[in-house]
């Protein structure tokens, strides 16, 4: 995974974390990839790290909104 390599090369580069979270999100689809229950915690953790590094990173905010939406927990989406 190239995003993981980017994170390993520069642990302060927030877009690499957002890209890694997006990759985990894409892998966690119902019909192929890994079970969503396994990928959602990874998406959340990596997207939060991206926001910790860059609070204005829109991609990370969108990725954090997706797991609750996909689990039909509408009230927890901010």
Secondary structure, 3 states (H helix, E strand, C coil): CHHHHHHHHCCCCHHHHHHHHHHHHHHECCCCECCHHHHHHHHHHHHHHHHHHCCCCHHHHHHHHHHHHHCCCHHHCC
